[in-house]
Amino acid sequence: MPTTDSVSAPATELLRRLAEAGVPADASSRRRAEYAYDASNYRVEPVAVAFPRTVEDVVAAVAACRASGTAVIARGGGTSMAGNAVGPGLVLDLSRHMDRVLGIDEEAGTVDVEPGVVLATLSREVERVTGGRRTFAPDPSSKNRATVGGAIGNDACGNHSVRYGRTSDHVTEIDLVTADGARLTATETGLSATRPTDAFSAARAKSLTESLARLAQENLSVFRLELGRIPRQVSGYHLENLLPEKKFNIARAVVGSEGTWAIVVGARMKLVPKPASALLVCLGYEDVVDAARDIPTILGFSPAAVEGTDEAIVATMRHRRGADAVLGLPEGRAWLFVDLDGDDPASVAAQADRLLARLAQNGRLVQGRAAADPAERASLWRVREDGAGLSSRLASGGESWPGWEDSAVAPERLADYLADLRELLAAHQLTGVMYGHFGAGCMHIRITYDLRSEEGRGVFRRFTRQAAELVVRHGGSLSGEHGDGRARSELLPLMYSPAVMAAFAECRRLWDPDGILNPGSMTDPDPMDAHLALAGVPEREWRTSFDLSPAASAGTDPWVHATQGCIGVGRCRADSGGVMCPSYRATRDEKDSTRGRARVLQDMVRGARTVEEGWRSEEVREALDLCLACKACSTDCPAGVDMATYKSEFFDHYYRGRRRPLAHFSLGWLPRWLKLTGRLSKLVNAVLATPLGKVAAAAGGLTTRRALPRFAGADEWRREISDAGIHPPDGAADQDSVVLFVDTFTRGFRPEVAGASARVLTDSGNAVECSADACCGLTWISTGQLGTAKRLLSKTAEALDDGTDRPIVVIEPSCAAALRKDLPELVHTEQAKRVAARVRSFAAYLAGRVETGWKPYPARPLPDQVVLQAHCHEYSVFGAAAQRTVLAAAGVRDVVDADGCCGVAGNFGFEAQHYDVSMQVAENALAPALRATDRHAAVLTDGFSCARQVNQLDPSRPGLHLAQLLDQRAQGTHRSRPAQP
């Protein structure tokens, strides 16, 4: 339980009851900040957060809330865009522990799950157990972090809803806990007690069944006329399922009730056959209206999915992740992704040809093509799936927000609706970034509201109301997938008659008479412009060392704007794809996700009661503690959140006038210590090999459980370079040469890599000039000692700015990333920008040479198999493909990717308090990859940190730099320095 001084007064009685019941809960200000937001525009601070492990815990938590008069808000992945998962009570995080797949019955075509199961995890497990014959169909873009419980709450759909419909089409039974503690099971034909021997629940089921039947009977006409009219009519309650012709399907009626009827604690879901063959057809158009005009034609070809996006999202993807981030996109300014499937690849391909021919006859298609290559297909789908985040912070510098991101009409009316909506946007001087489920008539439109100013919030309210009136005129729904929540519930009377609204209110009262479940949504809602997260942020200047101003919007402090970049899409909570967030993947705790940290920072700049000390906040320090500063979020986060930079900036302020951790000196000042150890390397290594080594490590705040590297002599790297035939420059710069930057880590720990790098660069056809009289300042940056870092980087920029545009090839990826990205952000000069633009990582430079026709030809055969551990900084700043490109050119075909952070991440894995998490992070990818390959497979670790982790996991398999693999003149086996015992 949190300490008393961090717990709000309303939480005291609730926490006492939860503790007595054994329900894990937290009411600290940091935890409340993490859960005050979801993926919407709203911020509502909860009283506390509970993490139930069992259904009994949920029952006990609800009882504690009922007794203390506290609201209950059920939450899955926290990805809801309408404010469905925030509220002023106890938040139940059902994703942390209640996340099991309980059973799969292939013959019956069902799966039994707990509510916290992630949708993508469920699909993978079903496909594994059934041998790929069955899968779970609903696949929203957030499927790799959204949960079954959340999908049931919102009636989520997904990319393939054209074929498979909504979540409500895939439920057979839902287990519920009601506000009065009854445990009920909603089925396709009624309602019963989950446990037949539970007399209280049985009586409650009987009473509720009778009341719901009476409600349906009294509203037969209006339910039939107003509900269930179009495929994506998700707004309001789905009471049409109570009609006789729907067989009183209470399970389907519960779906989409947004946690206002009962809490979902389990479900039996339907499975579908998985197609044997699928083909993505990508279609380019001049604009989204033209694309929408062709939807009726496309639907005639029975596609499984018809998704769309516009040029702003594609441009942002390329801006943030590189020109090759989007492969195979045809000409156009708006695109449709059409998935065709079937049993036979040839017939699917023929169907694609017929579709393209038919669309060409329509005359609107600019260009279309089938994407048969799996890499192209994955690249194109990622553009669509990351739409919510990419559209929030655009390459153009603008930003957009949800609020009217989920309207839906019948597909045949989509083009006319979009044309009218664009006129409405223009009338309010707004821009809509458009993407969504075109084949189902459901649009996800992010709009350039100014939610920070009172005037802008007025525009938001007026536009949203008029947009609601517009979609109703087109026979549509306010929500087609995300639900109503706090964003649209106020507008439901525009869509439904007073009779239907009264029925909604009565139904909710029948389930929850005291109104404690998710208040503020659906019936008796809060105003849609109440609790906006961007409102009420005080204006003040936050002075930073990093230049964050290029990304800031006009009138917003750059630090505030940066921290507000997280919009809660939650991709950092995914367990697969990309690298972020390694600490969350290890701990499964929201506080260790990029999103959780960002939310605490957002409360910090609000000056909110939860995190009131600003730069001195202990809550923020705690939230950032397990951030490995891997920088992966700066690439993987669709909104471009760069938590490594924010951590460095915060630590720089937090530790001013405070005692720093010892590791900030032993590791943070490492380049200085290496100058000393270089002169005394033999003595230092001899001492570290004795028991005194552990004493020294502990004295420096380092773990005694990790093998320390051996220190190189001061001149070893010079001998290696000299052996490679490279000598310091003795005159004017050779315009045709490259500058090989021998970084501190290479000089101090891996001097043999300097020689190998010089030889490979020479063999690639380059004249090589060496530079080693500068430092990138990385260790000071990562520990938040930015004054020293800026002084070092200023000297480095001066040393490297030689009046040429020669590439500066940096051996160590983390140093390359610091010079490329951190240098111009910390040293605000044109000189720094010039130098940064010339910097390449070793792998990135060689990949560029491969693209111009060079092929590496090592003198000896390379290993048949290579385990590739790409350094996180290489991945985030220079891209993930460079090493693979070079290996392929060298003839290596079997590459085992260890996708993810190694766990050491500079100083992190050497710090005593972080060792355990460091090893947990290694289990995300690196450790399994090593176990899955034999000792003859080479392990490629360009990063020194990665090499140290490989040494820790398997001392018999040294981690090698790419240069060591390709070095034609290396004698015998690859050389690698041993570790301290």
N, C-alpha and C positions, 0 to 999 in steps of 0.2 A: 504493500500500500504506500502511496506517496506520503511524504512528510506533511505534517499538519499545515505548515505555513504556505504550502503550494496548493492546497485544496480549497476550492471555493466553499462558502458556507452552505449553499444548497446541496452540496455533494456529501457532506459529513454523514448524515443519517443514511443516505443511500449506500455509501461505501461501507458503513458498518454492517448493514444488512447483507450486502454482497460478500463481504469477508466471512460473515457467519455461515453463508451458504457455500463458501469455497469457490466463488466465481472470480476469476482473475479480472481485475479492473484497475484503472489508472485515471486520476483526476488532476495530474500535474498540468501546469500551464503549457508545457511543451507538447504534451499529448493532446490537450484540447485544441491547440493550434493546428496540429497535424490533421485532425478530424473535423475542423470547422469548415472545410472546403470539400467539394467534390470536383467534377469537371465542368461546373456551371459558372455563372456570374456571381454566385452567392457565397456569403460567409455567415454562418450561424454557429456561434460557439456552443458546444455541448457542455453538459454538466460533468460528464465523465465518459470514459470509453471502457467497455467490457469485452473480454475475449473468451466467449464460451467454448468449452471443449465438447460438450454433449448437449443433447436435447434437454436433459435435466437441468443443466446450467442455464439454458434459455428460460425454462419455466421459472427457475429461482430468480433470475434477473427481472423477469416481468413482474413477479410477485413483489420484489423489492421496490420496483418503480410504482406499482399500484399502491403499495402501503405508504410510500413517501410522496405521492402525487407528482411523480416525474414522468415526462414523456419518454417514449421508446422509439428509436430510429434504427431499423434494420439496415445493414450495409454489407455489400459484397466487395467488389473491387474498387468502389468509389469512383467509377467512371461515368456516372450519370451526368448529363449535360443540362438537365432541367432543374437541378437542385433537389432531386428526389432523395438524396442520401445524406442530407444535413438537417439538423434540427436542434431545438433547445432542450435536450434531455439526455438520456443515456444512449449513446451509440453502441449498437451490438455489432462488432466486427466479426462476421461469420466466415470470413475468408482465411483467417489465420490458422484455425485448428479444425474446423468442421469442413474438411475438404477431401473426403474420401469417395472413391468409386466403390460402392458396396457390393455390387453384383451385376453381371451382364448375362442376359438370357437371349442368346442369338436366335433360338427357335421361336421364342415369343416376340422377338424384336424389341426388347425393352432393356433399359439400364436403370439401376437403383443408385441414387447419388445423395450425398449431403449437399447443402446449399452453397458451400464455399468452393466447390470444384470449379476450376477455371475451364471455360468452354473448350479451348484448344487442347488442354490436358485430357478432358473427357473424350474428345474425338480421337486423339492419339491412342488412348487406352482401348477404346472400342475397336479401332482398326487393328491394334496389336492382337487382341484376344480373338477377333473374328477372322484373322488372316487377311484383312483388307476388304472383306466382303460387305461389311456394314460400317456406318459412321453415324455421328450425331450431326444433324443438318444445320441448325441455326449458326451462322458464322458472321456476327457483326465485326466491324473492323477492329474492335477492341477485344476480339476473341481470345487473345493470348494473355489477358489479365481480367476480363469480365467474368463473372461467375454465373452459375446456373440460377442461384437465388436472385441475382440482379436481373438476369434475362427474364425470369418469371415476373419479377416486380414491374418491369417496363414493357413486357411483351416484345422483347428484342427480336430482330429479324435477321438482317445481314445481307451479304453480297449475293447469295444464291436464293434469296426469297422469291424470285420469280418462279423457281421450281418448287421450293420447299415451304414457302409461306412464313408464318410467324412462330414464335415459341409456343403460343397457344395451340398451334396445330400439332404439337409434339408432346403434349402432356397426357398421361393416363391417370396419375394420382399425385396429389400434393399433400404432404404432411404439414400440419399447421399447429402453432401455439397461439391461442387467442389472448386478448388482453385480460380476461378473467382466469387464465391458466388452463383452459381446456385444451386437450390434445386431440385434434380432429384430422381426419383424412378426407379430402375432397376428391371425388372420383368423377368419371364421365357420366354417371347417372344419379349422383346424390352426395350425401355427407354422412360420415359415421365416426364413431370414436376410434382413434388409432389403436387403442388396446380395448378389446371387447369387455374386459373386466372392470374398466374404469367407469363407474356409475355416473360420476359427475360429468365427464365428457360425453357419455352416451346421452344423458338428458339434455345437455347443451346442443348436441348434434340434432336431436329430435326437434327441439324448440326452434332452432335456427332454420332447419329444413322447412318446417311448416311456415315460418315467417317469410322465407324467401319465395316459396311457392305462392303464397298469397300476394306478395309484391308483384311477381310476374303476372299473375292472373289479373290483377287490377290495372296492369299497364300493357296488356297485350298489343293494343293498337300502336301506341307511341314507340314501344320497343321495336316493333316490326317496321315502322316507317322511318325511324331516325337512327337506329343502330345497325352496324354491320353493313353499310351500303357500299363501301369500296374496299379493295384489298388491304389498304394500310390505314384503316380507321382505328387508330389506337387511342385517341383522346377520349377521356371519360371512362366509366366502368363498362365492362363488356357484358351487360345484363341481357343481351339478346340470347346468350347461351342458357338462360333460365327458361326460355320458351319451350313449349311442348315439342315443337318440331326439332329442337336441339337436344331433346331427351334430358332436359334439366341437368346440363353438363356443368356442374359447379367447379370442377377442376379448371375448365377453360374460362369460366367467369372470374375466378380468382386471379388469373394471369392479367397483368396490367393494372392491378389495384394498388401498386406502388407502396406496399407495406402499410396501408391504412386499414385493412381488414384484419389481418393476422400476420404472424411471422412465419415465413417458410423455413422449415427445419429439415425437409427431405422431399424427394420427388422420384417418381417413376416416369421416365421419359422414353419416347418412341425412337427407334433407330430406323435408318433408311438404307437401302442398298447403295453401295459406292460404285459409281460408273467405272467401267474398265478403261475408258479412254476419254480424254478431254482436250480441247483445243481452244486457245484464246485468240479471238479475232479483235484486233484493235482498229478503230475507225476514227479518222480525223475530220473535223468540221470547222467551219468558220466561226461559229459560236454555239452556245448551249441550246439556243432556241432551234436552230437548224437540226442539231442532234436530236432534240426531243421530237421534232416532226417525223423522224424516221422510226420512232419507237413502235408504232403499230406494225410496220413492215417487219421489223426485227422479231417481234413477238410471234409472228406467224411461222418462224423457224424453230419454235420450241426451245429457246435458249435456257440454260440453267441460271445465267446471271446476265444482267445488262446494267453495268455501272458507268458512271460518267464523272469527268472532272474538267476544270478549265485551265487556261494557260498560267494563271497566277500561281497555282499550286505546283505545276511542273517547273516553272522558273525558280521557285523557291527551293525545290528539291535539288535542282542542279547547282544553284548558288551555294547551298549549304553542304552538299555532299560530293560535288564535282560534276563535270560534264558527263561522265560515264555512269552517273547514278541512275539515269533513265535510258534504258536500251530499247531500241526497236520501235520508237514512237513515230508514227507516220506524220506527214505534213498536216498542219491545222492549228487552230487556236482553242479547240475544245475537243475532247476525245470520249469515245464510248469503248468500254471493255466488255466484249460479248463472249461468254463462255458457252461453247457447244460441247455436248458430251454424247456418249453412246457406247455400244459394245465393240465396235469395229473402228480402228483409226482411219481406215480408208474411207469409210462412209461418212465419218465426222469431217474429214478433210474435204470431201465432195460437197457436203452441206455448207461448209465455209465458203467454197467457191461460188455456190449458188447464191448465198447471201450477199457476197460482194458484188456479184453481177446484178442482182435485183436492186441493191442500194445505188449502184451506179446509174441505173435507169431512172431512179427518183431525182437525180441531179443535184443533190445537196452534199454528197460525200466528196471531200477533198482528196483523201487517199485512205486506203484500207489495206491491211495485210494480216495474215495469220502468223502468230508468234509460236512457232513450234519448239524453239529452243527453250529449255527449262530456265536458264538464267534470265533470258529476256522476259519470260512469263512472270518470274518472281519479281523482277525489277519493275515491271508495269503494275503488278498488283500492289506492290509496296507504295507506289505513288498514290493509289486510291486509298489504301488502308491508313496511310499517315495523313490523310487530308485534313483532319481536325486540327492537328498540331501545326502542319505546314502552313495552313491558312491563317493561323493566329499571328505569326510574325513573318511577314512577306519579304521577299527579296527586294521589293521596291521600297522597303522601310516602313510600310504601313502595318497596322495591326487590326485584327477583326475579332469579333466575339459572338458567342451563341446567344440565344434568346428567341430568334425566329429561324432556327437551324433545322427544323424537323417537320415542316408542313408536307402534306400529301394530297394528291388529287388522283382521279382515275387516270391511268397512263395515257389514254387518248386525249385527255385535256391538258396534259403537262405543258406542251409548247405554248398554248394560249395563256396559261397561268403564268409561265415564266416571262412571257412578253409583257403582260400587265404588271408583274412584280418588278421588272426592271424599270418601268415607268414610275412606279411608286417609289422605288429607291432613289431615282433621279430627282423626284419632287422633293425629297428630304435631304438631298445632297449626300447620299450614302452610296457606298459600293458594296455589292454582294459577291463574295467569293463562292462559287457554286461547284458542288460535287454531290454525289449521292446515288440513290438506287433508281435510276431513270426508268428501268423496266417495270418497277412497281409504282411509279409516280411519286416517289418520296424524295424530297430534296433536302440536303444538308447545306444550308447557306450561312456562311459566317459573314457578319456585317460590320462595317467600319464605324460602329457607334463610338462616341466619346463618353464613356461611362464615368470619367473622372470629374467632369464638371456638371454643375446643376443644369446648365443649358443643354448639354449633351444628353443627360438623363431624361430631360423633357422630350427631346427628339426621340429617344428610345421608346418612351411610353406611347407617344402619338403614332409613331410609325408602326409599332407592334400591334396596336389596336386596329389600325387601318389594314395591315397585312392580314390580320385575322378575319376581318370583314371581307377582304378580297378572296381568301381561300374558301370561305363559306359560299360566296357567290359562285365559285367554280365547283361547288358540290364536294369540297374536300374536307380535310381534317387538320386541326391545329397541330397534331402530332401524328407522325406515321411510324414512330419507333421509339423515341426517347421518353415518351410519357409527357405528362403535363407539369408535374412538380410545382415549383415556385414560379416557373417561367410563364406558364400558360393557364394555370387553373383559374385565375381571375377572369379569363376570357371565355371560359366554357359556356356561359349563358349566351354568347354570340352564336354558338354553334348548335345549342340544344334548347328545346322549349322549356318553359317553367315546369311542365309535368315531368320531363325527364330529369331535370336538375333536382326536383323534389324526390324522385325515385333514387337518385344517386345518394342524396343525403340520408334518406331512410335506410337504404341498404348499409351504408357505413355505420349508422347508429345501431343497427341490428348486430353487427359484428363487434363493434367497440362502443358500448354505451357511454363510457366515460371520456371518449375521445383522446386517449393517451398515445395512440399509434400514429407516428409521423404527422403531427399537426402542422398546419400551414399550407397543405397541399390538397388538391382535389376539391373537397367541399369546405366551405368556410375558409377560403385561402387567405394568406397574407397578400398584400399588394405585390404586383410583379416587380416593382421597383424598390421594394423594401429589402434590406439586408444585402445590398449590392457590395461586393468585395472591394471594388475600386472607389467607393464613396467613403468619405470621412478619413482619408489618408492625409495627415497633416503635411503642409508644405514646409520643408526645411532642407538645408544643404547637407548632403552626406559626402564629405570629401574623401576621395579614393585615389589610390596610387595608379590603379589600372584605368586606362582611358575607356570608359564605357559609353561615351557620348555618341559615337556614330550610330548606335542602335537605338538611342533614346528618341521618344516622340517629343514633339515641341511642347515646352512647358512642364515637362516631367523631369525630375531629378534623375540622372543616369543610373544611380544605384537603385533607386526605387523602381525604375523601369526594368532594370535587369532582373531584380528579384521577382517582379510580377510577370516575368516571362512564362513561368509555369502556369498552365491552364488546367492541369489535373488530368490529362488524358491517360496518365498512368502507364505509359509504355515501359517506364523504369521498373515496373513490377512484373514484367514478363519473364518467364523462365527459359526462354529460347529466342534465338534471333538477336544479332548484334552482341554488344559487350555490356552495356549498362543494365542494371546497376549491380556490380559484383557483390557489394555488401548486402543488398536486399536479397539477392539470390542465396546468400549464405545464411542469413538470419530470419528471413520472412517477416521482418518487423517493419511496419510503415515508417518508423523513424529513420530507418536506414535506407530508404528509397530516395532517389533524387527529388521526387514529389514531396515526400514528407519533410525533407530539409528545406525545400523551397517555401513550403507553407509556413514553417517557423520563421524563416526570413521575412516573409510577407507580413506576418504579425509584428515582427520587430520594427519594420518601417512604418507600420500603422501607429506605433506608439501605444499598442493595445495593452490592456491590463495583463494579458497573458505573457507577453515578452517585452517588458517595459524598460529594460535597461539599455537598449540599443547595442552599441559596440561592446558593452560590458556584460552582455546577457549570458548567463551561465546556461540557460536553456538552448540558445543557439550553439554555443560551444559543444554542448552535449549532442545536439542533433548532427553536428559536423564531425564528431569524433571518429566515426567509422567510415567516413568518406575517404576512399583510397586516392583521391585526386587523379584518377585514371584518365580523365577528360573524355571518356566515351560518351557521356551524356551530351557533350557539345555537338556530337555527330548523330548519335542514335535518338536523342530526344527530338521529336518532330518540331517542338517549339524552340530548339536550340539552347536550352538551359546549359550553362557552363559552370557546374558546381565547383570544379577544381579552382577556377578563378575566384568564385565567391568565397570559398573557404580560405584561400590565401589572403584575400583582402580582409576578411573578418579577423583572422588570427593576427594579422599585422596590427589591427587596432586593439583587439582584446588583450594582447599581452604587453601593451605599452604600460610600463610602470608595474608590471606583475612579473612574478618569477615564472620563467618558461620551463617546460619539461626538459630534463637533462638531454633527451634525444635531440632536441632542437639545437644543442651545441655539438654533441658528438657526431650526429649525422648532418645537421643543418650546416655545420661549418666544415664538412668533410673535405672540400678542396684545400682548405688551409692545413688541415691535419696531414693531408697526403704529401704536402711539400716537406713536412718533417719526416713522415714515415718513409718517404722515398730515399732519404739520406741514411736512414737506420733500418732499412727493410729487413735485413737478416736478423737483427736483434729483436725487432718487433714481432716478426713471425715466430721466432724461437720462444718468446715469452707467451704469445697467444696460444702456442701449442701445449702449454703447461696448464695446470689448474688456475694459475694466475689469469689466464685468458678469460675465464668465466667471471672472475672478480672484476676485471677491467670492463667487461661487457656490462655487468650489472651496474657498475659505477657510472656508466654512460647512459643508463636507462634502456639498455638493449636486452633482448631476450638471451638467455643462456642456452636455449634449446635449438638455436639455429647455427649451423656451421658458418664461421666467419671466413671471408675470402683471404687469400694470401695477398700481401702487399708487394707491389713491384718496386724494383730499384729505380732511382731517379732517372737513370740513363737508359733503361731497358728499351723504352719505346723509341729512343733515338737510334739505338743500334738496329732495331727492327726496320725502321724507316730507311736507315743507311744501307742495310742489307738489300732492301728493295730497290736501291738505286735512286732514292729520292733525297735531295739535300735542301737545306733552307735556301730561299731565294737570295740572290746576290746582286740584284739590280732591278730594272723595270719589270713590271708584271708581264708575263707571256699571255697575250690576249686569247690564245687558243688553248690554254691550260684550264684545269679545274683546280680549285683550292680544296685540299683535303684537310678538314678540321679535326685534329686529334683532341678529343675532349678529355676532361678530367678523369672520368671513369675508365676510359681506355688507357690513358697514361698510367693511372694508379693501380689498375687491377688486370687489364687484358692487353698488355703492350703488343703481344703477338698478333692481335687483330689489326693493329696499326700497320704492321708490315704486310699482312695479307690484303688489307684494303688497298694499300698503295700499289701492290702488284696487280690486283684485279683491275683497278682503274687504268693502269698502264696497259694491261692486256686488252682493255676495251677500246684502245686507240687514243687515249688521252695523254697529253703531257700533264704531269701532276706536280703541284706546288703544295708544300706542307705548311700549315699554320697551327701552332699549339700554344701561343702566348696569350690566350684569352679564356674566359669562362662564361658559360651561359647563365650562371646564377641559379640553376634549377633547384639546388638543395635549399637555398635561401627562399626561393619562391614557394616551394611546397610547404615550408614551415612558417610562412608568413613573416619573413624578415625582409620586407620589401625595400627598405632604405638601402641596405647593403646590395640587394639584387639590382637595384637601379644603377648604383655606382659601377658595379661590375659590368653590367650590360652596356652602359655608356662607353666604357673603355673598350669593350669588345666591338661595338659598332664602329668606333674610331679606328681600331686596328684592322678591321675587315673591309672597311670602305676604301677601296684602292683605286677608285675611278673606273673600274671595269664592271661588266655585267657577268663575269665568269661565275659559273655555279660554285657554290660553297657546299661541298659534300661532307656531311657530318656522320661520323661512324656510329655514335650512340643515338638511337631514335628519340629518346627523351630530351637529349640536348638539342637535337635538330628541331624538335617541336617547340622547345623554349625559345630558340632563336627565331623561328618562323612566326610564332604566334605571340609569345609573351614580350619579346623585345619591343615591337612597335607599340604594344599596349602599355608598357611601363616607361619606355623612353620616347618621349613625344617629339621626335625630330624627324626631318626628312632623311637624315643619314640612317637612322634606325629602320625606316621603311625600305630604303634602298637595299640595305644588307639583308633584311628579312626576306625580301622578294627573291634573293639569290639562293637562299638556303634550300637544300634538298637532303632528305635522308639518304643513306647509302643505297638502300633498296629502291627507293623512288627514282634515284638518278639512273641506276642500272636498268630499271623498267623502261625509262625513257629511251635509253640506248637500244634496248631490244626493239622498241617500236620503230626505230630508224634503221633496223636491219642487223644490228650486232647480235651475235650468239656466243655465249660463253662455251669454251671447250676445255674443261679441266683435263689435266694430263692423265689423271687416273679416273676410273669409273666412279660415278657418284653412287651413293646408296640407292637400293631399289625403292626404299620407302623413307619418307621424311615426315616427322611430326613437326608441324608448323605452329609455333607459338608467336603470333604477331604481337608486338609491343602495343599496349593500349594507346600510347601517344602517337605512334606511327599510324595506327588505325584511325585515330580521330583527326589528325592534322594532314596526313599525306594519303590516306585511303588504305583499304584493306587488301588491294589486289597486287601490290608491287612485288612482294616476295614470290607469290604464286606465278606471276608473269615470268620472272627470271628463272625460277625452277623449271617451268615448262620449256623455256628456251634452251635450258641445259639438258633437257631430256628426262627430267624426273616426272613421272606420271602418277605415282602413288603418293599423294600428299594427304596426310591425316591432319585436319584442322583442329587445333585446340582453341576453338572460338571462345574468347573470354579472357578476363584478367588473370594473370598468374597468381596474384595474391600478395606479392611482395610490394610492388608499386613504390619503388624508391625507398623512403625511410619507413613506410608503414609496416611492412612485414618484419622489420628488424626491431621494432619497438616492443618492449616486453608486454605491454598491456594489449597489444594487437596480434600477437603471434597466433593465438587460437583461431581468430577470425581469418587471418591470413591463410591458414591451412584449410579452413572451411571453404574459402574462395577458390583455392586450388582444386577442390573437389567438384567445382562447377564444370570444368572442362579439361584442364591440364592433367591432373592426376588420372582421370579415366582414360585419356588419350595415351598416356605412358603405359598404363596397365594393358591397354588393348593392342600394343605393339611390342615386338620383341627387341632384344638388345642390339640387333644389327641395324635397326632403323635410326637414322640420324635425327637429332632433335635440334631444330633451328630456332635459336633465341638471339636475335640481334640485340635485344635489350639486356643489359647487365643484370637488372633485377630478375628478369625471367630466367636467366642462366642460373642465378643463385637458387631460385625455387626448384628448378629441375635438379640441381645438385642436392637439395634437401630431400626431394622425393625419391630420387634414384641416383645415388652417388656414382654408380657404375656407368652412367650415361651422361657425358658432359654436354652442356648446352653450347652449341656452336653458332658463331656469327656467319651470316651469308658469305662474307668474304673468305672465311676459313673453308667453306664448302667449295668455293669456286677457285681458290688459289691454285694456279697451275704448278707453282714451284714449291708447294709444301711437300716436305719429305715424309714418306711413310704415312702413318695415320695422322688424323687431324690433331693438332696440338691444342691442349687446353690446360689451364692452370688448376692444380688441385686446390681443395679447400683446406681450411684448418680442421683438424680432427675434432 
